[in-house]
Amino acid sequence: MPGFTMSRRALSFALVAACLGSAPAAAAPASPCRPIQSEGETYTICSVDLRRERVRVFWLGPDGLPYSSLSNLAEKQGGRLSFAMNAGMYDKGQAPVGLYVEEGRELKAASTANGPGNFHLKPNGVFYVKGERAGILETGRYLKAAPKPDFATQSGPMLVVDGKIHPKISADGPSQKIRNGVGVRDDGRTAIFAISERPVSFGAFARLFKDELGCRNALFLDGSVSSLYAPGLGRSDLSRPLGPLVGAVAR
């Protein structure tokens, strides 16, 4: 998937304004997102307390078609989203590649297949939400645990597994992309989403979650198409058509 340059941010304010202008009047949610620095690179992180906000995934709208873009999702949610980003890899039809659970319904089964690409760089894993707690488990452990989540999305590779960086991720490999992912703090009450502002290596991105954000488990969501909607920051990134999305709404 081709990368995107920083120039896409220049259109953020206009897109957010247009989106909110077409939605019913509603109090703007407080932004959970802020910039941080790690190893000389800037990232935007969005921290969500699941006791206060509901983290959920989105794929198909009421018309049965993929939401496809963050701005379309925001418009359909009528100003309820405090943030959103893409939530995992997808096929040419914008369908999730692996497990996808929405409102307790499994719409796509988990994949344990071998293959090329980041998704199959095992161990891959599942980000899931159940009530006021979230978790990230390696796919095999998730299937054994069978947590029956409210929401779940599968992606790969895992970035951090039980406090250790994925064994196949080099310290600083040649692949440099804008990346996004998710980590969970130990108590399961806080989910932390992150996106890089410039292309970074897998190693740098994994260290962000392990060393800066204190996440014992973290999951890569995607690269190149990585996009963020954060109305509190005046931001709504452009991207090619997306598959599954993740966001937070007030409880």
Buried (B, 14 or more C-beta within 10 A) or exposed (E): EEEBEEEBBEEBEEBBEEBBEEBEEEEEBEBBBEEEEBBEBEBBBBBBBBEBBBBBBBBBEEEEEBBBBBBBBBBBBBBBBBBBBBBBBBEEEBBBBBBBBBEEEEBBEBBBEEEEEBBBBBBBBBBBBBEBBBBBBBBBBBBEEEBEBBBBBBBBBBBBBEEEBBEEBEEBEEBBBBBBBBBBBEEBBBBBBBBBBEBBBBBBBBBBBBEBBEBBBBBBBBBBBBBBBBBBBBBBBBBEEBBBBBBBBEE
